[in-house]
Amino acid sequence: MTGNEIRRRFLEHFASREHKVLPSASLVPHGDPSTLFISAGMQPLKPYYLGLSDPPAPRLATCQKCLRTGDIDEVGKTDRHDTFFEMLGNFAPTGDYFKEEAIPLAWDLVTEVFAMPVDRLRVTIHPTDDEAHDIWIQQPGMTAVHVTRLEDNWWGLGAGPCGPDSEIWWDRGKEFGCGQDDCVPDHCDRFTEFWNLVFPQYDQRGPIEGTSGEAVRRGLADGSLVPLKRPAIDTGMGLERISYILQGKTNIFETDLLAPLVDAVRQNSDQRTTLSERIIADHIRAATFVIGDGVMPSNEGRGYVLRRLIRRAAIHAQRAGLRRPLTDLAVMVGAEMREPYPELQQQMPTIQRVLGEELVRFNRTVEQGLEQFEKVAAQHPKTILGADAFRLHDTYGFPLELTRELAAERGIEVDEQGFRASMEEQRARSRRGTPQGWTLAKDLPKSEFTGYRELTTETKVLALRKDDKPVEVAGEGDAVEVFLERTPFYAESGGQVGDTGTITTPSAPPLGHAPAAQSAAGDSRRERRAEGIVGRPGSHNFRCPSEPSHHEGRDRAYQSACHGESAGGPALSRESPTTERGGGTGSNAPVRREVRRHRACCVLRGLDVRALRRHARHEQRRHRHRDDRLRIQHRLGLEAPRHGGRRGRRRPRAP
């Protein structure tokens, strides 16, 4: 039974029992800032359980994409740990049914649909859950001997809905565990848990001392646990885990969900390393889905998790001597998952591009870091100091795990405690260097911006702030924030250069000694405004007559700066540009004529045109970088360069 068939049979089983099957939600949580990624099947359905919105049906079933990286260091070392997995589950968020129906539904699936032998199935329940015990022993083939009470069978978050849960286990055989005839689940590796049925039937309103039977009974007695009027159902079964059981394998990496990737790595590597093969297969599969859901590599948040997955796979690809590009494995993932996730195939060009670019960046990082690592290893042949390991990480982007692995190959230890201490010191320095006196925007004085119409404004000083605190007076040499009632100064925003100028008060020269609540005149520097606008790409400032412009007011101010005219005076005609010699025709011709006209205007006014030259050089560099990227993609087999590389593309000419 393939993984695709198991997924299909599960959903069909519950669809035939009045459950609405929902598609998998994105790995990126929607409206839930408490976590970076979806890590459980119930997580996208939390609004239904919390009563924030109504579910599309009282009974639901899903196969949800999930990602967990808390045990990333265990991936490949055990038979069941992975980062990306699919969670099969059935749900009753509004209490449409409870244990009396959830347990028989689960038992029918595993014994009838999956045809699992009853004598190799075990069940665990919470010590206080006599109701679940009575229902379980009524199921065909189940006996009280195969039901075990465990204190760990409890689900809760410390407050709110909570309750007992019941798990179904598979007996792998005595040879996989301690060998004792009376062994029970959770004692050794003989039993594998593959389905968890959660019964949120209480509202936790106070602290309880653990999850033992006595602790729960005391919580019920003192009111810390209050029974819910409508208890719910939430179940979860890992597709990879049930697949290796039903397919007769010994671990998840032998299932048809992961085995093709593991085999591809093994057949194209110089060294056969089980750990590296598993890590590469798991991490590339996870990265493929994460990129497919719109996450890009970065140094924080979700992007950091993705970057760590890709770079960890790249490290083990180097160790195994993998000759095949990792982007090829991403293509394999898309092909294997095209039935349940067709959108993955559609996004494959983007996935390949992002993965390839990150691998190129990491290769540069590794080259720089290896040189520094060799120097550190030569200086400290026995133990690499934590400070040195942190410098490799912080300055050269060299991952600690790569330092650890390279050091182990040379018989050198790494002071990881010192590394963590250096990391914490850096975080403390960052916190000290970050201003703590942030002011809420709603508490700041309101200001009217007049810079679209004029460069000099009669106004009033509303407030002064110095060192993040309000002050009444600012003296010469003080660095202060000035809040004006009306201001002509354009703030730096969205990549635009902020204005500079003077604020003059009646009682003193420009802010030589300015008290708050005094009238003032703000004068924005004409040259600064003009140079700032000229320095921006022409597409931000000029438009064809038929196109709207979000910068029209700023353009008018620019024209005033060039011509020395007021905002209401004559300016260059934008709607009916005068035809000039060599001006050309077409929809963009007015734009080109306007650029030349404004350039000439700057020269006549004595303004520095170096900004225009800088912009032209920037455009040239941008095109060169694009050509380099296309060639890299071509070498990686990601995307063939269009127009034969550089041929056919226009280059901007420097003035």
C-alpha positions as CSV (number, residue, x, y, z in Angstrom):
1,M,0.0,0.0,0.0
2,T,1.7,3.2,-1.2
3,G,1.7,6.5,0.8
4,N,-0.6,8.0,-1.7
5,E,-3.1,5.2,-1.3
6,I,-2.9,5.4,2.5
7,R,-3.7,9.1,2.3
8,R,-6.6,8.5,-0.1
9,R,-8.1,5.6,2.0
10,F,-7.9,7.6,5.2
11,L,-9.8,10.6,3.7
12,E,-12.3,8.4,1.9
13,H,-13.0,6.5,5.2
14,F,-14.0,9.7,7.0
15,A,-15.7,11.3,4.0
16,S,-18.0,8.3,3.9
17,R,-18.9,9.0,7.5
18,E,-20.1,12.5,7.0
19,H,-16.8,14.3,7.4
20,K,-15.9,17.2,5.1
21,V,-12.4,16.8,3.7
22,L,-10.5,20.0,3.6
23,P,-7.3,20.6,1.6
24,S,-4.0,21.1,3.4
25,A,-3.4,24.7,4.6
26,S,-0.1,26.4,3.9
27,L,2.9,25.6,6.1
28,V,3.0,29.3,7.0
29,P,0.3,29.9,9.7
30,H,-2.4,32.4,8.9
31,G,-3.2,34.9,11.7
32,D,-1.2,32.9,14.3
33,P,2.0,34.7,15.4
34,S,2.7,32.1,18.1
35,T,4.6,29.7,15.8
36,L,6.7,29.9,12.6
37,F,5.2,26.9,10.9
38,I,2.2,24.6,11.1
39,S,3.3,21.7,13.2
40,A,0.1,19.8,13.8
41,G,-3.0,18.9,11.9
42,M,-5.3,20.8,14.3
43,Q,-3.4,24.0,14.2
44,P,-5.1,25.6,11.1
45,L,-8.4,24.7,12.8
46,K,-7.8,26.5,16.0
47,P,-10.3,29.3,15.3
48,Y,-13.0,26.7,15.1
49,Y,-12.0,25.2,18.5
50,L,-11.8,28.6,20.1
51,G,-15.2,29.7,18.8
52,L,-13.7,32.6,16.8
53,S,-15.3,31.4,13.6
54,D,-17.7,28.6,12.4
55,P,-16.3,25.5,10.8
56,P,-17.5,24.7,7.2
57,A,-18.9,21.5,8.6
58,P,-19.3,20.0,12.1
59,R,-17.1,17.0,11.1
60,L,-13.8,17.6,9.3
61,A,-10.9,15.5,8.0
62,T,-7.5,16.7,6.6
63,C,-4.1,15.6,5.5
64,Q,-2.0,18.6,6.7
65,K,1.5,19.6,5.7
66,C,3.6,20.0,8.9
67,L,7.1,21.1,9.8
68,R,8.9,20.6,13.1
69,T,12.6,21.4,13.6
70,G,12.8,21.0,17.4
71,D,14.4,17.6,16.9
72,I,16.4,18.5,13.8
73,D,19.6,17.0,15.3
74,E,17.9,13.6,15.6
75,V,16.9,13.4,11.9
76,G,18.7,10.4,10.4
77,K,19.8,9.0,13.7
78,T,16.5,7.4,14.6
79,D,13.9,5.4,12.6
80,R,11.1,7.9,12.9
81,H,12.4,11.5,13.2
82,D,11.9,13.9,10.3
83,T,11.3,17.6,9.8
84,F,8.5,17.7,7.2
85,F,5.7,15.2,7.5
86,E,2.0,14.9,6.7
87,M,-0.6,14.6,9.5
88,L,-3.8,12.7,8.9
89,G,-6.6,13.7,11.2
90,N,-10.3,13.8,11.9
91,F,-11.9,16.6,13.9
92,A,-15.1,17.6,15.7
93,P,-14.3,21.2,16.8
94,T,-17.9,21.9,18.0
95,G,-18.5,18.6,19.7
96,D,-20.6,16.9,17.1
97,Y,-19.3,13.5,18.4
98,F,-17.0,12.3,21.2
99,K,-15.3,9.2,22.4
100,E,-18.2,6.9,21.9
101,E,-17.9,7.5,18.1
102,A,-14.3,8.6,17.7
103,I,-12.8,5.3,19.0
104,P,-14.9,3.0,16.9
105,L,-14.2,5.1,13.8
106,A,-10.4,4.8,14.5
107,W,-10.7,1.0,15.2
108,D,-12.6,0.4,12.0
109,L,-10.0,2.2,9.9
110,V,-6.9,0.3,11.3
111,T,-8.5,-3.1,11.4
112,E,-10.9,-3.1,8.4
113,V,-9.5,-0.5,5.9
114,F,-5.8,-1.0,6.7
115,A,-6.3,-4.7,7.7
116,M,-3.8,-4.5,10.6
117,P,-3.7,-7.6,12.8
118,V,-5.5,-7.0,16.0
119,D,-3.0,-9.1,18.1
120,R,-0.2,-6.6,17.2
121,L,-2.2,-3.5,18.2
122,R,-2.0,-1.9,21.7
123,V,-3.8,1.0,23.2
124,T,-2.8,3.5,26.0
125,I,-5.1,5.7,28.0
126,H,-4.9,8.2,30.9
127,P,-5.3,6.7,34.4
128,T,-8.5,8.7,35.0
129,D,-10.1,7.9,31.6
130,D,-12.4,5.0,32.6
131,E,-14.8,6.0,29.9
132,A,-12.3,5.4,27.1
133,H,-11.2,2.1,28.7
134,D,-14.8,0.8,28.6
135,I,-15.2,1.8,25.0
136,W,-11.9,0.3,23.9
137,I,-12.5,-3.2,25.3
138,Q,-15.8,-3.3,23.5
139,Q,-14.1,-3.1,20.1
140,P,-13.8,-6.4,18.1
141,G,-10.6,-8.3,19.1
142,M,-9.5,-5.8,21.8
143,T,-9.0,-7.1,25.4
144,A,-8.3,-5.3,28.7
145,V,-4.8,-6.8,28.7
146,H,-3.8,-4.7,25.7
147,V,-5.0,-1.5,27.2
148,T,-2.3,0.3,29.3
149,R,-2.8,3.4,31.5
150,L,0.0,6.0,31.2
151,E,0.2,9.3,33.0
152,D,1.7,10.9,29.8
153,N,-1.6,10.4,28.0
154,W,-2.7,14.0,28.7
155,W,-2.9,17.0,26.4
156,G,-3.0,20.6,27.4
157,L,-1.4,24.0,27.1
158,G,-1.5,25.1,30.7
159,A,-4.7,27.0,30.3
160,G,-7.9,26.6,28.4
161,P,-9.1,23.3,26.7
162,C,-7.3,20.2,27.8
163,G,-8.0,16.5,28.5
164,P,-6.9,12.9,28.3
165,D,-5.8,11.3,25.0
166,S,-5.6,7.8,23.8
167,E,-2.9,6.3,21.6
168,I,-2.8,3.3,19.2
169,W,0.5,1.5,19.1
170,W,2.1,-1.1,16.7
171,D,4.0,-4.1,18.1
172,R,7.2,-4.4,16.0
173,G,8.3,-7.6,17.7
174,K,10.4,-8.7,20.7
175,E,13.6,-8.5,18.7
176,F,13.2,-4.7,18.4
177,G,12.9,-4.1,22.2
178,C,13.9,-5.4,25.5
179,G,12.9,-9.0,24.7
180,Q,10.5,-9.3,27.7
181,D,7.2,-11.1,27.2
182,D,5.3,-8.6,29.4
183,C,6.7,-5.4,27.7
184,V,4.2,-2.6,27.4
185,P,4.1,0.5,25.1
186,D,6.5,3.3,25.9
187,H,8.9,1.0,27.7
188,C,11.3,0.4,24.8
189,D,11.5,0.5,21.0
190,R,9.4,-2.5,20.5
191,F,6.2,-0.5,20.2
192,T,5.6,2.4,17.8
193,E,2.8,4.9,18.4
194,F,1.1,5.9,15.2
195,W,-2.3,7.5,16.1
196,N,-3.2,9.9,18.9
197,L,-6.8,10.6,19.7
198,V,-7.2,13.7,21.9
199,F,-10.3,14.3,24.0
200,P,-10.4,18.0,25.1
201,Q,-13.1,17.7,27.7
202,Y,-11.9,20.1,30.4
203,D,-11.3,23.9,30.7
204,Q,-8.2,24.4,32.8
205,R,-8.8,27.6,34.9
206,G,-6.0,27.1,37.4
207,P,-2.6,25.3,37.9
208,I,-2.5,21.6,38.3
209,E,0.4,19.7,39.7
210,G,1.4,17.5,36.8
211,T,-0.6,15.1,34.7
212,S,-0.9,12.1,37.0
213,G,-4.2,10.6,37.9
214,E,-4.1,12.2,41.4
215,A,-3.2,15.6,40.0
216,V,-6.2,15.5,37.6
217,R,-8.5,14.4,40.4
218,R,-7.4,17.2,42.7
219,G,-7.8,19.7,39.8
220,L,-11.4,18.5,39.3
221,A,-12.1,18.8,43.1
222,D,-10.7,22.3,43.6
223,G,-12.2,23.8,40.4
224,S,-8.9,24.1,38.4
225,L,-10.4,21.7,35.9
226,V,-14.0,22.3,34.8
227,P,-15.8,19.9,32.4
228,L,-16.7,21.5,29.1
229,K,-20.3,21.5,28.0
230,R,-19.3,20.4,24.5
231,P,-16.1,18.4,24.5
232,A,-14.3,18.1,21.1
233,I,-12.3,15.6,19.1
234,D,-8.8,16.1,17.6
235,T,-6.8,13.2,16.2
236,G,-3.5,12.9,14.4
237,M,-1.7,10.1,12.5
238,G,1.7,10.7,10.9
239,L,1.5,9.5,7.3
240,E,5.2,8.6,7.2
241,R,5.0,6.5,10.3
242,I,1.8,4.5,9.4
243,S,3.4,4.0,5.9
244,Y,6.5,2.2,7.2
245,I,4.3,0.0,9.3
246,L,1.9,-0.9,6.5
247,Q,4.7,-1.3,4.0
248,G,6.6,-3.7,6.3
249,K,9.7,-1.4,6.6
250,T,11.8,-0.8,9.6
251,N,12.0,3.0,9.4
252,I,10.4,5.9,7.6
253,F,13.3,6.3,5.2
254,E,12.5,3.0,3.6
255,T,9.0,4.0,2.7
256,D,8.0,5.0,-0.9
257,L,7.7,8.6,0.4
258,L,11.4,9.0,1.1
259,A,13.2,5.9,-0.3
260,P,13.5,7.3,-3.9
261,L,15.3,10.4,-2.6
262,V,17.6,8.3,-0.4
263,D,18.4,6.0,-3.3
264,A,19.2,8.9,-5.6
265,V,21.7,10.3,-3.0
266,R,23.2,6.8,-2.5
267,Q,23.7,6.1,-6.2
268,N,25.3,9.5,-6.9
269,S,27.6,9.7,-4.0
270,D,31.3,8.8,-3.6
271,Q,30.8,7.6,0.0
272,R,27.8,5.6,1.4
273,T,26.8,7.3,4.6
274,T,23.4,6.4,6.0
275,L,23.2,9.5,8.2
276,S,24.0,11.9,5.3
277,E,21.7,10.1,2.9
278,R,18.7,10.5,5.3
279,I,19.5,14.1,6.2
280,I,19.8,15.2,2.6
281,A,16.5,13.4,1.6
282,D,14.5,14.8,4.5
283,H,15.9,18.4,4.4
284,I,15.5,18.8,0.6
285,R,12.0,17.5,0.8
286,A,11.2,20.0,3.6
287,A,12.9,22.9,1.8
288,T,11.0,22.2,-1.3
289,F,7.6,22.5,0.4
290,V,8.7,25.5,2.5
291,I,9.8,27.4,-0.6
292,G,6.7,26.3,-2.4
293,D,4.7,28.0,0.3
294,G,6.4,31.3,-0.3
295,V,9.3,31.4,2.3
296,M,12.7,32.8,1.2
297,P,16.0,32.1,2.9
298,S,17.1,34.8,5.3
299,N,18.8,35.3,8.7
300,E,15.7,35.4,10.9
301,G,12.4,33.7,11.5
302,R,11.1,31.3,8.9
303,G,13.8,32.2,6.4
304,Y,16.4,31.2,8.9
305,V,14.8,27.8,9.4
306,L,14.8,27.3,5.6
307,R,18.4,28.4,5.3
308,R,19.4,26.0,8.0
309,L,17.7,23.1,6.2
310,I,19.3,23.9,2.9
311,R,22.8,24.5,4.3
312,R,22.6,21.4,6.5
313,A,21.7,19.3,3.4
314,A,24.6,21.0,1.5
315,I,27.1,20.1,4.3
316,H,26.1,16.5,4.1
317,A,26.1,16.5,0.3
318,Q,29.8,17.6,0.5
319,R,30.6,15.0,3.1
320,A,29.0,12.2,1.0
321,G,30.6,13.5,-2.2
322,L,27.2,13.9,-3.9
323,R,27.7,14.4,-7.6
324,R,24.2,15.3,-8.5
325,P,22.8,18.8,-7.9
326,L,20.5,19.1,-4.9
327,T,18.0,21.0,-7.2
328,D,17.5,17.7,-9.0
329,L,16.2,16.2,-5.8
330,A,13.7,19.0,-5.5
331,V,12.4,18.1,-8.9
332,M,12.0,14.5,-7.7
333,V,10.0,15.7,-4.7
334,G,7.6,17.6,-7.0
335,A,7.2,14.6,-9.2
336,E,6.5,12.2,-6.3
337,M,4.0,14.6,-4.8
338,R,2.2,15.7,-7.9
339,E,-0.9,13.8,-7.1
340,P,-1.7,15.3,-3.7
341,Y,0.1,18.6,-4.2
342,P,-0.1,19.6,-7.9
343,E,0.8,23.2,-7.1
344,L,4.3,22.0,-6.2
345,Q,5.0,21.1,-9.8
346,Q,3.7,24.5,-11.0
347,Q,6.1,26.3,-8.6
348,M,9.1,24.2,-9.4
349,P,11.0,26.8,-11.5
350,T,10.8,29.2,-8.5
351,I,11.8,26.4,-6.1
352,Q,14.8,25.5,-8.2
353,R,15.9,29.1,-8.5
354,V,15.7,29.9,-4.8
355,L,17.4,26.6,-3.8
356,G,20.1,27.1,-6.4
357,E,20.9,30.7,-5.4
358,E,21.1,29.7,-1.7
359,L,23.5,26.9,-2.5
360,V,25.7,29.2,-4.5
361,R,25.8,31.7,-1.5
362,F,26.6,28.9,0.9
363,N,29.4,27.6,-1.2
364,R,31.0,31.1,-1.0
365,T,30.5,31.1,2.8
366,V,32.1,27.6,3.1
367,E,35.1,28.6,1.1
368,Q,35.8,31.6,3.3
369,G,35.0,29.8,6.5
370,L,37.2,26.7,5.7
371,E,40.3,28.9,5.4
372,Q,39.6,30.5,8.8
373,F,38.8,27.1,10.3
374,E,42.1,25.7,9.3
375,K,43.9,28.6,10.9
376,V,41.9,28.1,14.2
377,A,42.5,24.3,14.1
378,A,46.3,24.9,13.7
379,Q,46.4,27.3,16.6
380,H,44.3,25.0,18.9
381,P,45.0,21.3,18.0
382,K,43.1,20.0,21.1
383,T,40.1,22.2,21.7
384,I,38.6,25.0,19.6
385,L,37.7,27.8,22.0
386,G,34.0,28.9,22.1
387,A,35.0,32.5,21.2
388,D,36.7,31.2,18.0
389,A,33.8,29.0,17.1
390,F,31.5,31.9,17.6
391,R,33.7,34.2,15.4
392,L,33.5,31.6,12.6
393,H,29.8,31.6,13.0
394,D,29.2,35.4,13.4
395,T,31.8,36.8,11.1
396,Y,32.1,34.2,8.4
397,G,28.6,32.5,8.6
398,F,30.3,29.2,9.3
399,P,27.6,27.0,11.1
400,L,28.5,25.5,14.4
401,E,27.6,22.0,13.3
402,L,30.0,22.2,10.4
403,T,32.7,23.4,12.9
404,R,31.8,20.5,15.1
405,E,32.0,17.9,12.3
406,L,35.2,19.2,10.8
407,A,36.8,19.3,14.3
408,A,35.6,15.7,15.0
409,E,37.3,14.5,11.9
410,R,40.6,15.9,13.2
411,G,40.1,14.6,16.8
412,I,39.5,18.2,18.1
413,E,36.8,19.1,20.6
414,V,34.7,22.3,20.4
415,D,33.9,24.4,23.5
416,E,30.2,24.6,22.7
417,Q,29.4,26.0,26.2
418,G,31.8,28.9,25.4
419,F,30.2,29.3,22.0
420,R,26.7,29.7,23.7
421,A,28.2,32.1,26.2
422,S,29.7,34.3,23.4
423,M,26.3,34.1,21.6
424,E,24.5,35.4,24.7
425,E,27.1,38.2,25.2
426,Q,26.4,39.4,21.6
427,R,22.7,39.3,22.3
428,A,23.2,41.3,25.4
429,R,25.3,43.9,23.5
430,S,22.6,44.1,20.9
431,R,19.9,44.7,23.6
432,R,22.1,47.4,25.2
433,G,22.7,49.1,21.9
434,T,19.0,49.1,21.0
435,P,17.1,52.3,22.2
436,Q,14.6,51.3,24.8
437,G,12.6,54.6,24.7
438,W,10.4,53.9,21.7
439,T,7.4,56.2,21.5
440,L,4.0,55.0,20.2
441,A,3.0,56.8,17.0
442,K,-0.4,57.7,18.5
443,D,1.4,59.7,21.2
444,L,3.4,61.9,18.8
445,P,2.1,65.3,17.7
446,K,0.3,65.3,14.4
447,S,2.0,67.2,11.5
448,E,0.7,68.3,8.1
449,F,3.1,67.8,5.2
450,T,3.3,70.8,2.8
451,G,6.3,69.8,0.8
452,Y,4.3,68.9,-2.3
453,R,3.2,72.5,-2.7
454,E,6.1,74.6,-1.2
455,L,9.6,74.4,0.1
456,T,9.3,77.1,2.8
457,T,6.5,76.9,5.4
458,E,5.4,79.2,8.2
459,T,4.7,76.8,11.1
460,K,4.9,76.2,14.8
461,V,7.2,74.0,17.0
462,L,4.9,71.6,18.7
463,A,7.4,69.6,20.7
464,L,11.1,68.8,21.2
465,R,12.6,65.4,22.2
466,K,16.1,64.7,23.3
467,D,17.5,61.3,24.2
468,D,13.9,59.9,23.7
469,K,12.5,62.2,26.3
470,P,10.5,65.4,25.9
471,V,12.3,68.7,26.6
472,E,11.2,72.3,26.7
473,V,14.3,74.0,25.2
474,A,17.0,72.9,22.7
475,G,20.4,74.7,22.8
476,E,23.2,75.0,20.2
477,G,24.9,71.6,19.6
478,D,22.0,69.5,20.9
479,A,20.8,66.6,18.8
480,V,17.0,66.8,19.1
481,E,13.8,65.6,17.4
482,V,11.6,68.6,16.3
483,F,7.9,68.2,15.7
484,L,6.3,70.9,13.6
485,E,2.7,71.7,13.1
486,R,3.2,72.0,9.3
487,T,6.4,70.8,7.6
488,P,7.9,71.0,4.1
489,F,10.5,68.4,5.0
490,Y,10.0,65.1,3.1
491,A,10.9,62.2,5.5
492,E,13.2,59.4,4.3
493,S,10.9,56.6,3.3
494,G,10.7,53.7,0.9
495,G,14.3,54.3,-0.4
496,Q,13.7,58.0,-1.0
497,V,16.3,60.5,0.4
498,G,15.0,62.7,3.2
499,D,15.1,66.5,2.9
500,T,17.5,68.8,4.8
501,G,17.2,72.5,5.6
502,T,16.8,75.0,8.4
503,I,14.1,75.9,11.0
504,T,14.2,79.5,12.0
505,T,12.5,80.9,15.1
506,P,11.9,84.7,15.8
507,S,14.0,84.7,19.0
508,A,17.1,83.0,17.7
509,P,19.1,82.0,14.6
510,P,18.2,78.6,13.0
511,L,17.5,76.5,16.1
512,G,20.3,78.1,18.0
513,H,18.1,78.2,21.0
514,A,14.5,77.1,20.3
515,P,11.8,76.7,22.9
516,A,8.8,74.5,22.2
517,A,5.5,76.0,21.2
518,Q,7.1,78.9,19.4
519,S,6.4,80.0,15.8
520,A,9.0,79.1,13.2
521,A,9.8,78.9,9.5
522,G,10.9,75.6,7.9
523,D,13.0,75.9,4.8
524,S,13.7,72.7,2.8
525,R,17.0,72.9,0.8
526,R,16.1,73.3,-2.8
527,E,19.3,71.6,-4.1
528,R,18.9,68.6,-1.8
529,R,15.4,68.0,-3.0
530,A,16.3,68.3,-6.6
531,E,19.4,66.1,-6.4
532,G,17.4,63.5,-4.4
533,I,14.8,63.3,-7.1
534,V,17.2,63.2,-10.0
535,G,19.1,60.4,-8.2
536,R,16.1,58.2,-8.3
537,P,15.3,56.0,-11.3
538,G,13.4,58.0,-13.9
539,S,10.4,55.5,-13.8
540,H,9.7,56.8,-10.3
541,N,9.5,60.4,-11.4
542,F,8.2,60.6,-14.9
543,R,5.2,59.1,-16.6
544,C,3.4,58.9,-19.9
545,P,0.5,61.3,-20.3
546,S,-2.0,58.4,-19.9
547,E,-0.5,57.0,-16.7
548,P,-1.3,58.2,-13.1
549,S,1.6,59.1,-10.9
550,H,1.9,58.6,-7.1
551,H,4.7,61.1,-7.1
552,E,3.0,64.0,-8.9
553,G,3.2,66.4,-6.0
554,R,6.9,65.6,-5.5
555,D,7.5,66.1,-9.2
556,R,5.9,69.6,-9.0
557,A,8.2,70.5,-6.1
558,Y,11.1,69.2,-8.2
559,Q,10.1,71.4,-11.1
560,S,9.9,74.4,-8.7
561,A,13.4,73.6,-7.4
562,C,14.8,73.5,-10.9
563,H,13.2,76.6,-12.3
564,G,13.0,78.7,-9.2
565,E,9.2,79.0,-9.5
566,S,6.5,78.5,-7.1
567,A,4.3,75.4,-7.2
568,G,1.5,77.4,-8.8
569,G,3.8,79.0,-11.5
570,P,4.7,77.8,-14.9
571,A,6.4,74.5,-15.2
572,L,7.4,72.0,-17.8
573,S,4.3,70.7,-19.6
574,R,3.8,67.0,-18.5
575,E,0.6,66.5,-20.5
576,S,1.7,67.9,-23.8
577,P,5.6,67.7,-24.0
578,T,7.2,69.7,-26.8
579,T,8.7,67.6,-29.6
580,E,12.5,68.0,-29.7
581,R,15.0,66.9,-32.3
582,G,15.8,63.3,-31.9
583,G,13.0,62.9,-29.4
584,G,11.6,59.8,-31.0
585,T,8.1,58.5,-31.0
586,G,6.1,56.0,-29.1
587,S,4.5,55.8,-25.7
588,N,7.9,56.3,-23.9
589,A,9.2,59.1,-26.0
590,P,7.7,61.8,-23.7
591,V,9.4,60.2,-20.8
592,R,12.8,60.3,-22.5
593,R,12.3,63.9,-23.6
594,E,11.3,64.8,-20.0
595,V,14.5,63.2,-18.6
596,R,16.7,65.1,-21.0
597,R,14.9,68.3,-20.4
598,H,15.3,67.9,-16.6
599,R,18.9,66.9,-17.0
600,A,19.6,70.1,-19.0
601,C,17.7,72.1,-16.5
602,C,19.9,70.8,-13.7
603,V,23.0,71.8,-15.7
604,L,21.6,75.3,-16.4
605,R,20.8,75.8,-12.7
606,G,24.3,74.8,-11.7
607,L,23.2,71.6,-10.0
608,D,25.6,68.6,-9.8
609,V,24.6,65.9,-12.2
610,R,26.8,63.3,-10.5
611,A,23.6,61.7,-9.2
612,L,22.6,61.0,-12.8
613,R,26.0,59.4,-13.4
614,R,25.7,57.3,-10.3
615,H,22.3,56.1,-11.4
616,A,23.6,55.1,-14.8
617,R,26.5,53.1,-13.2
618,H,24.1,51.5,-10.9
619,E,21.9,50.3,-13.8
620,Q,25.0,48.9,-15.6
621,R,26.0,47.0,-12.5
622,R,22.5,45.7,-12.0
623,H,22.4,44.3,-15.6
624,R,25.9,42.7,-15.1
625,H,24.7,41.0,-11.9
626,R,21.6,39.7,-13.7
627,D,23.8,38.2,-16.4
628,D,26.1,36.6,-13.8
629,R,23.0,35.1,-12.1
630,L,21.7,33.7,-15.3
631,R,25.0,32.0,-16.1
632,I,25.1,30.5,-12.6
633,Q,21.5,29.2,-13.1
634,H,22.5,27.8,-16.5
635,R,25.5,25.9,-15.0
636,L,23.2,24.5,-12.2
637,G,20.7,23.4,-14.8
638,L,18.0,25.8,-13.3
639,E,17.1,28.1,-16.2
640,A,18.7,28.7,-19.6
641,P,19.8,32.3,-20.1
642,R,17.4,34.2,-22.4
643,H,18.7,36.0,-25.5
644,G,22.0,34.2,-25.4
645,G,23.2,35.9,-22.2
646,R,23.9,39.5,-22.8
647,R,22.8,39.7,-26.4
648,G,19.7,41.7,-27.1
649,R,19.6,43.7,-23.9
650,R,20.0,47.5,-24.0
651,R,22.4,49.2,-21.6
652,P,21.8,52.7,-20.3
653,R,24.5,55.1,-21.3
654,A,26.2,57.3,-18.8
655,P,25.6,61.0,-19.3
